[in-house]
């Protein structure tokens, strides 16, 4: 008799993805099998997102789809941020769900399933503990270094959902990177709701730069990428490491949310427009050729055309290599929810479109400057139907959200590094040919 099987539908951010991978690990440790598709599973878990209205709608639609499409005897479990925040309401509105849980807690879902009376008790557990099962390509992995957030940004419900900031220990992080690298991971992407705040709750002597020095000293993973860095603790020690280590990617994901003094204050970001400009200039000076990624929030209550123009001025001045945006979604329980002077959603969308049109022009100009350069890339995959064409990334690009390098000709293998020459550029991609290997 086959052991029961598990499939997790992941929604939301990369932090949720790590939770999904841990859920898989918990169930495999307990003796379950992984099902590739939802319809093949004994238990389907929907790991929801509840950050903004669009994410909530996506999560609810996915829950309803799993209920409508489930096979006879299949159980549907809902977990994650949306159910953590709205479990009481959801239980009454979607009673067809078999089990509800909140955000990830080690072993919780397995224990709930075992206690459910569904008859899904595997005959034996795994002979080894499975900490997590990578659902990304096998050569890169997200590594969550902390949970929760202590910030009080007026638009964000994450602290209410995920709780206070709690750093993982350096020993835990270093060991996980060792394990991941031993399994073939070439790129460790450090993630947190507030990456630069890591260690502040662990006592004196802890900081992100000190953690990175331990990772550099005690592991051999070739690329270390930093994502979601709050501006406040981007210090000179961190920048020096990025400039000199050779393994920390010259890439910084630092969501700024706005460029207007009024909006930064209203959003409770804790820094000024002048402070941001000084920091951005310092980063550019300290880390030559760095790629800066940021995110902006358009349409926050009270935003005027003058505020938007201040944001655009910052974009023109900084020329971010990577930039994303989204429009404001009123979230219950946040200070922004009760603010007056709501911005018309169509106007917010228009401002977002104007921002992204200009960013596409900047991105093309920056990419064209790369033509003729030789760069090291990490090969992600073979192009569909093209045995000698590949998709790859430079150290300046995170997977899924950033540019790619399309290798037009040459020998390469997914998961390996190679040296390429840039021969063409579009708004969001580079074209290249292989010129050699790069261990």
BELPEZI-V585474 format. One record per residue. RES is the residue in three letters. SS is DSSP state (A for helix, B for strand, O for the rest). NEAR is the number of other C-alpha atoms within 10 Angstrom. D_CENTER is the distance of its C-alpha to the mean C-alpha in Angstrom with 2 decimals. Layout:
RES:SS:NEAR:D_CENTER + RES:SS:NEAR:D_CENTER
This chain:
UNK:O:5:38.73 + UNK:O:8:35.04 + UNK:O:16:32.54 + UNK:O:19:30.44 + UNK:B:22:27.09 + UNK:B:23:23.59 + UNK:B:24:20.95 + UNK:B:24:17.64 + UNK:B:18:16.23 + UNK:B:23:12.51 + UNK:O:21:11.40 + UNK:O:18:8.56 + UNK:O:11:4.89 + UNK:A:17:3.41 + UNK:A:18:5.86 + UNK:A:20:8.25 + UNK:A:22:8.12 + UNK:A:23:9.37 + UNK:A:20:11.88 + UNK:A:27:12.99 + UNK:A:19:13.71 + UNK:A:21:15.64 + UNK:A:28:17.53 + UNK:A:26:18.63 + UNK:A:22:19.76 + UNK:A:23:21.74 + UNK:A:27:23.48 + UNK:A:24:24.33 + UNK:A:21:25.72 + UNK:O:23:27.82 + UNK:O:20:29.24 + UNK:O:26:27.42 + UNK:B:19:26.59 + UNK:B:21:23.46 + UNK:O:17:24.19 + UNK:O:12:22.62 + UNK:O:12:23.14 + UNK:A:22:23.44 + UNK:A:15:27.14 + UNK:A:16:27.83 + UNK:O:23:26.56 + UNK:O:23:28.71 + UNK:B:25:25.84 + UNK:B:25:22.93 + UNK:B:27:20.12 + UNK:B:25:18.03 + UNK:B:29:14.87 + UNK:B:28:14.61 + UNK:O:27:12.55 + UNK:O:25:14.76 + UNK:O:19:13.05 + UNK:O:18:15.35 + UNK:A:14:18.38 + UNK:A:11:17.06 + UNK:A:16:14.47 + UNK:A:19:17.47 + UNK:A:14:19.68 + UNK:A:15:17.47 + UNK:A:26:17.34 + UNK:A:20:21.10 + UNK:A:12:21.95 + UNK:A:18:20.28 + UNK:A:23:22.21 + UNK:A:14:25.37 + UNK:A:11:24.93 + UNK:A:22:24.64 + UNK:A:19:27.75 + UNK:A:10:29.64 + UNK:A:11:28.99 + UNK:O:18:29.33 + UNK:O:14:32.15 + UNK:O:7:35.01 + UNK:O:10:34.14 + UNK:O:20:30.36 + UNK:B:21:28.58 + UNK:B:23:25.59 + UNK:B:23:23.44 + UNK:B:28:20.95 + UNK:B:23:18.42 + UNK:B:27:15.28 + UNK:A:27:14.78 + UNK:A:25:17.31 + UNK:A:26:19.98 + UNK:A:21:19.50 + UNK:A:20:20.29 + UNK:A:13:22.91 + UNK:A:17:24.33 + UNK:A:11:27.92 + UNK:A:10:27.87 + UNK:A:16:26.02 + UNK:A:15:28.48 + UNK:A:9:31.38 + UNK:A:10:29.97 + UNK:O:13:28.79 + UNK:O:9:31.25 + UNK:O:15:30.83 + UNK:O:17:27.70 + UNK:O:16:28.99 + UNK:B:17:26.78 + UNK:B:20:24.40 + UNK:O:20:22.02 + UNK:O:21:19.47 + UNK:O:20:16.25 + UNK:O:20:16.29 + UNK:O:11:19.31 + UNK:O:13:20.48 + UNK:O:15:23.09 + UNK:A:15:23.47 + UNK:A:22:23.06 + UNK:A:18:25.33 + UNK:A:13:27.89 + UNK:A:14:27.85 + UNK:A:19:28.45 + UNK:A:15:31.18 + UNK:O:12:32.88 + UNK:O:12:32.73 + UNK:O:9:35.96 + UNK:O:11:34.52 + UNK:O:10:36.17 + UNK:O:16:32.99 + UNK:O:16:33.97 + UNK:O:17:33.34 + UNK:O:13:36.53 + UNK:O:11:34.88 + UNK:O:15:31.61 + UNK:O:14:29.91 + UNK:O:10:31.76 + UNK:O:10:28.62 + UNK:O:13:25.65 + UNK:O:17:22.42 + UNK:O:18:19.57 + UNK:O:19:16.85 + UNK:O:17:16.93 + UNK:O:20:14.43 + UNK:O:14:13.58 + UNK:O:13:12.04 + UNK:O:13:14.71 + UNK:O:18:16.60 + UNK:O:20:16.24 + UNK:B:24:12.63 + UNK:B:24:10.63 + UNK:B:21:7.74 + UNK:B:20:9.85 + UNK:B:23:9.64 + UNK:O:24:12.39 + UNK:B:22:13.16 + UNK:B:20:13.25 + UNK:O:18:14.22 + UNK:O:21:15.09 + UNK:O:15:18.56 + UNK:O:18:18.07 + UNK:O:17:20.32 + UNK:O:19:18.82 + UNK:O:20:21.12 + UNK:O:24:18.80 + UNK:O:22:16.21 + UNK:O:21:16.90 + UNK:A:21:14.10 + UNK:A:18:16.68 + UNK:A:17:19.11 + UNK:A:21:16.93 + UNK:A:19:15.31 + UNK:O:13:18.22 + UNK:O:14:18.99 + UNK:O:21:17.08 + UNK:B:18:17.86 + UNK:B:21:17.23 + UNK:O:16:17.54 + UNK:O:15:20.51 + UNK:A:20:20.58 + UNK:A:11:22.53 + UNK:A:10:20.01 + UNK:A:20:17.20 + UNK:A:19:19.69 + UNK:A:14:21.04 + UNK:A:17:17.82 + UNK:A:26:17.17 + UNK:A:16:20.82 + UNK:A:14:20.56 + UNK:A:23:17.61 + UNK:A:21:19.49 + UNK:A:13:22.62 + UNK:O:11:21.14 + UNK:O:15:20.41 + UNK:O:21:16.93 + UNK:O:23:17.31 + UNK:B:27:13.93 + UNK:B:23:12.17 + UNK:B:21:8.72 + UNK:B:21:9.08 + UNK:B:23:6.62 + UNK:O:24:8.36 + UNK:O:24:9.24 + UNK:O:22:11.72 + UNK:A:26:11.47 + UNK:A:24:14.92 + UNK:A:25:16.55 + UNK:O:26:16.26 + UNK:O:24:19.83 + UNK:O:15:21.55 + UNK:O:13:22.45 + UNK:O:14:23.74 + UNK:O:8:26.71 + UNK:O:8:28.19 + UNK:O:8:27.22 + UNK:O:16:23.48 + UNK:O:19:20.95 + UNK:A:21:17.83 + UNK:A:21:20.24 + UNK:A:16:22.43 + UNK:A:19:19.68 + UNK:A:19:18.85 + UNK:A:14:22.59 + UNK:A:15:22.83 + UNK:A:20:20.12 + UNK:A:20:22.01 + UNK:A:10:25.32 + UNK:A:13:24.64 + UNK:O:17:22.39 + UNK:O:14:22.71 + UNK:O:20:19.26 + UNK:O:17:19.66 + UNK:B:19:16.33 + UNK:B:23:14.20 + UNK:B:23:11.24 + UNK:B:21:10.31 + UNK:O:22:7.28 + UNK:O:20:7.93 + UNK:O:23:11.59 + UNK:O:18:14.08 + UNK:A:22:17.16 + UNK:A:14:19.73 + UNK:A:15:19.40 + UNK:O:20:18.77 + UNK:O:15:22.18 + UNK:A:13:24.55 + UNK:A:13:24.14 + UNK:A:19:20.43 + UNK:A:19:21.31 + UNK:A:14:24.22 + UNK:A:21:22.18 + UNK:A:26:19.82 + UNK:A:19:23.02 + UNK:A:12:25.03 + UNK:O:13:23.23 + UNK:O:13:22.83 + UNK:O:18:19.88 + UNK:B:22:17.28 + UNK:B:24:15.91 + UNK:B:26:17.35 + UNK:B:24:14.11 + UNK:B:25:12.69 + UNK:B:22:9.84 + UNK:O:21:11.96 + UNK:O:20:11.88 + UNK:O:20:15.64 + UNK:B:20:16.11 + UNK:O:28:19.72 + UNK:O:24:22.53 + UNK:O:23:25.45 + UNK:A:16:27.17 + UNK:A:17:28.04 + UNK:A:26:24.62 + UNK:A:20:22.98 + UNK:A:16:25.71 + UNK:A:20:25.48 + UNK:O:21:21.72 + UNK:O:16:22.56 + UNK:O:20:20.21 + UNK:O:14:22.73 + UNK:O:14:23.34 + UNK:O:16:25.58 + UNK:A:20:25.54 + UNK:A:12:27.81 + UNK:A:13:25.62 + UNK:A:17:22.60 + UNK:A:15:24.93 + UNK:A:11:26.30 + UNK:A:16:22.97 + UNK:A:18:21.81 + UNK:A:13:25.23 + UNK:A:15:25.11 + UNK:A:22:21.84 + UNK:A:15:23.37 + UNK:A:12:26.56 + UNK:A:18:25.22 + UNK:O:17:22.83 + UNK:O:11:24.58 + UNK:O:12:22.70 + UNK:O:20:19.27 + UNK:B:20:16.66 + UNK:B:22:15.33 + UNK:B:23:12.35 + UNK:B:22:12.61 + UNK:B:17:12.39 + UNK:B:18:15.64 + UNK:B:21:16.91 + UNK:B:27:20.21 + UNK:O:24:23.00 + UNK:O:27:22.76 + UNK:O:21:26.26 + UNK:O:15:28.84 + UNK:O:18:27.11 + UNK:O:16:29.96 + UNK:A:11:30.42 + UNK:A:10:31.16 + UNK:A:19:27.81 + UNK:A:21:26.10 + UNK:A:15:28.30 + UNK:A:19:27.33 + UNK:A:22:23.67 + UNK:A:20:24.87 + UNK:A:14:27.01 + UNK:A:19:24.11 + UNK:A:19:22.33 + UNK:A:13:25.66 + UNK:A:12:26.23 + UNK:A:14:22.93 + UNK:O:17:22.19 + UNK:O:19:18.43 + UNK:O:24:17.52 + UNK:B:24:14.29 + UNK:B:22:14.14 + UNK:B:17:12.84 + UNK:B:19:14.52 + UNK:B:16:15.20 + UNK:B:20:18.37 + UNK:O:21:19.26 + UNK:O:19:19.42 + UNK:O:20:21.96 + UNK:O:18:20.80 + UNK:O:12:23.61 + UNK:O:13:24.06 + UNK:O:18:22.44 + UNK:A:18:24.86 + UNK:A:22:23.93 + UNK:A:17:25.16 + UNK:A:13:28.77 + UNK:O:14:28.83 + UNK:O:9:31.48 + UNK:O:11:31.45 + UNK:O:16:28.83 + UNK:O:17:27.84 + UNK:O:12:28.81 + UNK:A:15:25.80 + UNK:A:11:27.40 + UNK:A:14:27.76 + UNK:A:20:24.11 + UNK:A:17:23.20 + UNK:A:15:25.84 + UNK:A:20:24.45 + UNK:A:20:20.93 + UNK:A:14:22.72 + UNK:A:12:24.77 + UNK:A:21:21.89 + UNK:A:15:20.13 + UNK:A:12:23.56 + UNK:A:13:24.17 + UNK:A:22:20.81 + UNK:A:17:21.62 + UNK:A:14:24.92 + UNK:A:19:23.53 + UNK:A:23:21.09 + UNK:A:17:24.13 + UNK:A:16:26.25 + UNK:A:18:23.88 + UNK:A:21:23.47 + UNK:A:18:27.26 + UNK:O:13:27.75 + UNK:O:17:26.15 + UNK:O:16:28.92 + UNK:O:13:31.17 + UNK:O:11:28.78 + UNK:B:16:28.07 + UNK:B:18:24.54 + UNK:B:19:22.98 + UNK:B:24:20.40 + UNK:B:25:18.58 + UNK:B:23:19.73 + UNK:B:23:17.34 + UNK:B:15:19.94 + UNK:B:18:23.46 + UNK:O:15:23.98 + UNK:O:9:25.39 + UNK:O:7:29.13 + UNK:O:10:29.25 + UNK:O:12:30.04 + UNK:O:14:29.98 + UNK:O:20:27.05 + UNK:B:25:23.50 + UNK:B:23:20.01 + UNK:B:30:18.56 + UNK:B:23:16.37 + UNK:O:23:17.53 + UNK:O:20:16.11 + UNK:O:21:15.31 + UNK:O:24:12.68 + UNK:O:23:9.19 + UNK:O:16:9.31 + UNK:O:7:9.27 + UNK:O:11:8.75 + UNK:O:17:11.54 + UNK:O:22:15.17 + UNK:B:23:16.83 + UNK:B:25:20.20 + UNK:B:22:22.64 + UNK:B:27:25.22 + UNK:B:17:28.43 + UNK:B:17:30.69 + UNK:O:15:30.92 + UNK:O:15:30.26 + UNK:O:25:26.78 + UNK:O:15:25.05 + UNK:O:16:21.47 + UNK:O:19:19.87 + UNK:O:17:22.31 + UNK:B:22:22.57 + UNK:B:20:25.17 + UNK:B:20:26.70 + UNK:B:25:26.90 + UNK:B:20:28.80 + UNK:B:23:27.37 + UNK:B:17:29.95 + UNK:B:19:28.42 + UNK:B:21:25.74 + UNK:O:16:24.47 + UNK:O:16:22.31 + UNK:O:17:18.98 + UNK:B:19:20.20 + UNK:B:25:22.60 + UNK:B:22:25.43 + UNK:B:28:26.76 + UNK:B:21:29.28 + UNK:B:20:29.24 + UNK:B:15:31.56 + UNK:B:15:31.05 + UNK:B:14:29.07 + UNK:O:13:26.99 + UNK:O:9:26.74
